[in-house]
Amino acid sequence: MTVTSLVTAVAVGVALGAAGWVVRRGVPFWLPPAAGVGAAVFATTVARIAADLPAGFSLTEFGLQVFLAAAAVAAVVATADRRSHPDRHSPAHKGGLR
């Protein structure tokens, strides 16, 4: 993995993660970017193992980074919930965070 690949993966992951957080602010701020960066770094690893890519920037690698990071951010935003329990905000709930 080259430095260019790693920097591109982090940039793609943070950008898509921040966009995912803006779409649905009910998730913790750090979660979508973390999922995006992880997926983009994974995509870089897969692209480097599967193909004979040049040392610098590669559109194949970049496309795979965007695709996997977008899929990971979409999955996190669709499934994550800030609430720890579904009835936390119900009137019958006595303890917990307020």
trRosetta pair geometry for C-beta under 8 A, 3 or more apart (Angstrom, degrees):
i j d omega theta_ij theta_ji phi_ij phi_ji
1 5 5.1 -124 -166 82 78 134
1 6 5.8 85 150 -55 115 95
1 44 5.8 68 -127 139 113 120
1 45 6.6 -39 -71 -86 122 67
1 48 5.9 -112 -81 -35 67 166
2 5 4.6 102 55 4 77 101
2 6 7.1 -145 96 -3 43 86
2 55 5.8 115 -78 -176 148 69
2 56 7.3 -96 105 -100 167 26
3 6 5.7 -57 -148 39 34 110
3 7 6.1 31 156 -17 68 108
4 7 6.0 -56 -143 39 28 108
4 8 6.1 27 157 -18 63 110
4 55 8.0 95 31 144 129 64
4 56 5.8 12 56 -153 169 54
4 57 5.9 -103 157 -65 136 69
5 8 5.8 -58 -146 39 27 110
5 9 6.2 28 155 -21 64 108
5 44 4.7 125 168 -151 112 129
5 48 7.1 35 -149 -61 168 122
5 61 6.4 -63 -125 158 103 149
6 9 5.7 -53 -145 34 30 112
6 10 6.5 27 157 -16 64 105
6 41 7.2 29 -129 -115 70 94
6 44 7.0 140 -80 146 48 173
7 10 5.9 -55 -148 37 30 108
7 11 6.2 29 154 -17 65 109
8 11 5.7 -57 -145 39 30 111
8 12 6.1 29 158 -18 66 108
8 40 7.8 -143 117 169 69 124
8 44 7.7 136 77 -88 100 125
8 57 7.1 127 -65 -118 150 88
8 61 7.7 80 95 119 145 110
8 62 6.3 -78 168 -102 139 88
8 65 6.6 137 129 44 100 177
9 12 5.9 -54 -143 38 28 109
9 13 6.1 26 159 -17 63 112
9 37 6.8 89 141 -154 86 62
9 40 3.8 159 -161 131 79 105
9 41 4.7 107 154 -76 147 57
9 43 7.0 173 -120 60 108 95
9 44 4.8 -65 -70 -32 136 133
9 65 5.5 -130 -108 -133 71 131
9 69 8.0 172 -159 -64 68 130
10 13 5.8 -59 -144 40 27 111
10 14 6.1 22 161 -15 65 109
10 37 5.5 21 -124 -130 57 107
10 40 7.2 -170 -55 90 23 136
10 41 7.7 38 -63 -63 65 99
11 14 6.1 -57 -142 39 26 105
11 15 6.1 23 160 -17 63 112
12 15 6.0 -60 -145 39 25 109
12 16 6.2 12 163 -7 64 112
12 36 7.0 -146 120 165 68 105
12 40 4.7 154 81 -120 113 147
12 62 7.4 174 -73 -152 144 72
12 65 4.8 85 75 141 167 117
12 66 5.8 -110 -158 -81 130 63
12 69 5.3 166 133 9 102 166
13 16 6.3 -61 -141 44 24 100
13 17 5.8 24 160 -20 63 116
13 33 6.2 92 140 -168 84 62
13 35 7.8 -171 -160 92 102 41
13 36 3.4 149 -160 123 67 85
13 37 3.2 141 124 -75 156 48
13 38 7.1 124 -137 15 144 42
13 39 6.7 152 -109 53 105 79
13 40 4.1 -126 -54 11 100 132
13 41 7.3 -14 -44 -21 146 81
13 65 7.8 -87 -48 -180 79 100
13 69 5.0 -134 -97 -130 63 130
14 17 5.6 -59 -140 41 26 113
14 18 6.1 27 161 -20 64 106
14 33 4.9 26 -123 -146 56 114
14 36 6.6 -177 -47 92 20 129
14 37 6.3 35 -50 -66 69 104
15 18 6.1 -54 -147 35 25 107
15 19 6.5 23 154 -15 61 107
15 36 7.7 -146 56 153 51 152
16 19 5.6 -54 -147 39 34 113
16 20 6.3 37 153 -21 66 105
16 32 7.7 -128 119 159 68 103
16 36 4.6 171 77 -134 100 138
16 40 8.0 147 30 -54 128 122
16 66 7.3 151 -60 -144 140 63
16 69 4.8 120 52 133 152 113
16 70 5.5 -110 -155 -82 143 63
16 73 5.0 -154 138 -14 101 157
17 20 5.6 -53 -147 36 31 112
17 21 6.4 32 153 -20 65 103
17 31 8.0 -170 -160 100 111 42
17 32 3.9 154 -158 124 76 81
17 33 3.0 151 111 -83 152 47
17 34 7.0 118 -132 12 152 38
17 35 6.5 146 -106 55 109 77
17 36 3.6 -132 -50 10 98 135
17 37 7.0 -30 -27 -22 142 79
17 69 7.6 -82 -43 -180 81 105
17 73 5.4 -147 -94 -107 54 121
18 21 5.6 -51 -147 35 33 111
18 22 6.5 37 152 -22 64 102
18 32 7.3 173 -51 97 21 119
18 33 6.0 34 -48 -74 68 108
19 22 5.7 -51 -149 32 33 113
19 23 6.7 37 151 -23 63 102
19 73 7.6 55 72 154 86 156
20 23 5.7 -50 -152 29 35 114
20 24 7.1 -28 168 35 65 90
20 32 4.0 -166 84 -158 121 146
20 36 7.2 177 10 -54 133 123
20 73 3.9 -150 -47 170 155 115
20 74 6.9 -130 -117 -70 124 43
20 76 7.0 68 147 73 149 104
20 77 4.6 -136 -180 -52 106 135
21 24 7.2 -90 -149 67 27 58
21 25 6.5 59 169 -103 70 58
21 27 6.6 -115 -119 71 75 101
21 29 5.8 61 -151 -135 149 56
21 31 7.8 134 -89 61 104 78
21 32 4.7 -157 -52 35 85 138
21 33 7.2 -27 -26 -29 127 86
21 77 7.5 -142 -76 -98 38 110
22 25 7.2 5 -137 -66 24 89
23 77 6.3 34 78 -168 115 153
24 27 6.1 55 110 0 99 102
24 77 4.9 127 44 -169 129 104
26 80 7.8 164 104 105 85 83
26 81 6.5 -23 140 -135 115 56
26 82 5.4 -132 172 -3 67 108
27 31 5.2 -98 157 60 113 134
27 32 6.4 98 97 -35 138 98
27 76 6.8 103 -162 145 163 91
27 77 6.1 -119 -5 -119 148 57
27 80 4.2 62 -119 101 118 125
27 81 7.2 -65 -92 -87 74 17
27 82 6.2 -168 -112 -54 26 85
28 31 4.7 95 69 -16 92 110
28 80 7.5 -93 19 162 78 138
28 82 6.4 133 -49 -105 69 90
29 33 7.9 5 152 9 63 113
30 33 6.4 -75 -160 50 41 102
30 34 5.6 39 154 -26 78 117
31 34 5.8 -61 -143 37 27 111
31 35 6.4 23 162 -15 64 107
31 76 5.7 -173 144 175 103 132
31 80 5.8 133 135 -136 157 170
32 35 5.8 -57 -145 39 32 109
32 36 6.1 33 157 -20 66 109
32 73 4.9 57 -161 -141 95 92
32 76 5.4 173 -98 93 65 133
32 77 5.9 30 -94 -62 120 94
33 36 5.4 -56 -143 39 34 114
33 37 6.1 32 160 -18 69 104
34 37 6.0 -52 -144 37 28 107
34 38 6.3 28 157 -17 62 109
35 38 5.8 -56 -146 39 29 112
35 39 6.2 25 158 -15 65 110
35 69 7.9 132 121 -152 71 63
35 72 4.4 -166 157 148 99 108
35 73 5.7 152 93 -83 114 53
35 75 7.5 -145 176 68 148 93
35 76 4.4 -169 -4 -37 167 147
36 39 6.0 -59 -145 40 27 106
36 40 6.1 24 158 -17 65 110
36 69 4.3 54 -156 -165 76 100
36 70 7.9 44 -121 -63 97 32
36 72 6.0 171 -86 84 42 114
36 73 4.8 19 -72 -62 99 110
37 40 5.8 -57 -143 39 29 109
37 41 6.2 28 159 -17 65 106
37 69 7.6 51 -55 -122 21 114
38 41 6.0 -57 -147 37 27 107
38 42 6.3 29 153 -18 63 108
38 72 6.8 -157 75 178 93 163
39 42 5.5 -53 -148 38 32 115
39 43 6.3 38 151 -23 65 104
39 65 8.0 127 118 -156 78 54
39 68 4.3 -163 167 137 103 94
39 69 4.6 161 88 -91 114 50
39 71 6.9 -171 -165 66 154 85
39 72 3.6 -159 -45 -11 148 148
39 73 7.7 -117 27 -27 144 73
40 43 5.4 -48 -147 33 33 115
40 44 6.6 39 151 -22 62 100
40 65 4.3 46 -145 -159 86 94
40 66 7.9 40 -108 -61 101 30
40 68 6.6 163 -81 82 41 102
40 69 4.3 14 -59 -67 93 120
41 44 5.5 -47 -151 31 35 115
41 45 6.6 37 150 -18 64 103
42 45 5.7 -54 -152 35 34 112
42 46 6.3 31 152 -16 67 106
42 68 6.4 -125 81 147 103 151
43 46 5.7 -54 -144 39 32 110
43 47 6.1 31 157 -19 66 108
43 61 7.3 130 135 -167 93 64
43 64 4.3 173 -174 131 112 94
43 65 4.4 171 90 -89 140 50
43 67 7.2 143 -119 61 144 83
43 68 4.2 -179 -67 33 120 140
43 69 7.0 -78 -4 -32 140 82
44 47 5.8 -56 -143 39 28 109
44 48 6.2 25 158 -17 64 109
44 61 6.1 50 -119 -169 65 111
44 64 7.8 158 -67 93 37 113
44 65 6.2 31 -55 -83 80 108
45 48 6.0 -58 -145 38 27 108
45 49 6.3 20 158 -14 64 110
46 49 6.0 -61 -146 40 28 106
46 50 5.8 13 164 -10 67 119
46 64 6.8 -136 81 163 111 144
47 50 6.1 -63 -133 45 25 102
47 51 5.9 -31 -175 32 64 110
47 53 6.3 36 146 -36 97 148
47 58 7.2 173 155 89 135 135
47 60 6.2 156 -150 121 122 94
47 61 4.1 143 131 -110 160 79
47 64 5.0 166 -66 53 120 153
47 65 7.8 -54 -13 -43 143 81
48 51 7.5 -74 -118 56 14 72
48 53 6.2 -84 -108 32 57 124
48 61 7.3 44 -54 -109 71 125
51 60 6.3 -38 70 118 169 150
51 61 8.0 -141 60 -63 128 85
53 58 4.5 -42 -162 -71 120 164
53 60 6.6 -140 -104 64 115 119
53 61 5.8 56 -136 -43 161 120
54 57 7.8 -3 83 62 111 36
54 58 5.9 158 44 -76 84 102
57 61 7.8 -147 -170 60 47 118
57 62 7.0 20 -172 -45 89 123
58 61 4.0 74 77 12 108 108
58 62 6.5 -179 90 -10 55 85
59 62 5.4 -55 -141 41 34 113
59 63 6.0 38 159 -22 67 105
60 63 6.0 -55 -148 35 25 110
60 64 6.5 22 154 -14 61 108
61 64 5.8 -58 -150 39 30 110
61 65 6.3 35 151 -23 65 106
62 65 5.5 -52 -148 34 32 115
62 66 6.4 30 155 -17 65 104
63 66 5.8 -53 -147 36 31 109
63 67 6.2 30 155 -19 65 109
64 67 5.7 -54 -142 38 31 112
64 68 6.1 19 165 -8 67 110
65 68 6.5 -63 -141 43 23 99
65 69 5.8 17 164 -14 63 117
66 69 6.1 -61 -139 43 23 107
66 70 6.0 23 162 -19 63 112
67 70 6.1 -60 -148 36 22 108
67 71 6.4 19 156 -17 61 109
68 71 5.6 -54 -145 37 33 112
68 72 6.2 32 156 -18 66 106
69 72 5.8 -55 -145 38 31 109
69 73 6.2 28 157 -16 66 108
70 73 5.9 -55 -142 40 29 108
70 74 6.1 31 157 -20 64 109
71 74 5.8 -55 -145 37 27 112
71 75 6.4 28 155 -19 63 107
72 75 5.8 -55 -148 36 30 110
72 76 6.4 27 155 -16 65 107
73 76 5.8 -55 -146 39 32 109
73 77 6.0 26 158 -15 67 110
74 77 6.0 -56 -140 41 27 106
74 78 6.0 24 160 -18 63 113
75 78 5.9 -60 -143 39 25 109
75 79 6.1 -7 168 6 63 118
76 79 6.5 -78 -140 49 22 90
76 80 5.2 12 176 -19 68 123
77 80 6.6 -43 -108 33 19 103
83 86 6.8 94 120 -94 135 30
83 88 5.2 -165 -159 26 108 136
83 89 7.5 -73 -118 -19 134 102
84 88 6.3 94 54 -68 76 142
84 96 7.6 -161 58 -147 124 124
84 97 8.0 100 13 18 124 117
85 88 4.7 123 67 -53 86 93
85 96 7.5 -104 33 -108 124 155
87 90 4.2 -27 -170 1 88 129
87 92 7.2 -25 167 65 127 101
87 93 5.8 168 132 -63 89 115
88 93 5.8 100 -156 -132 30 170
88 96 5.8 -123 -144 132 94 160
88 97 7.5 6 -173 55 126 84
89 93 7.1 42 10 24 4 144
90 93 5.0 111 64 -18 78 101
93 96 6.3 -34 166 29 119 129
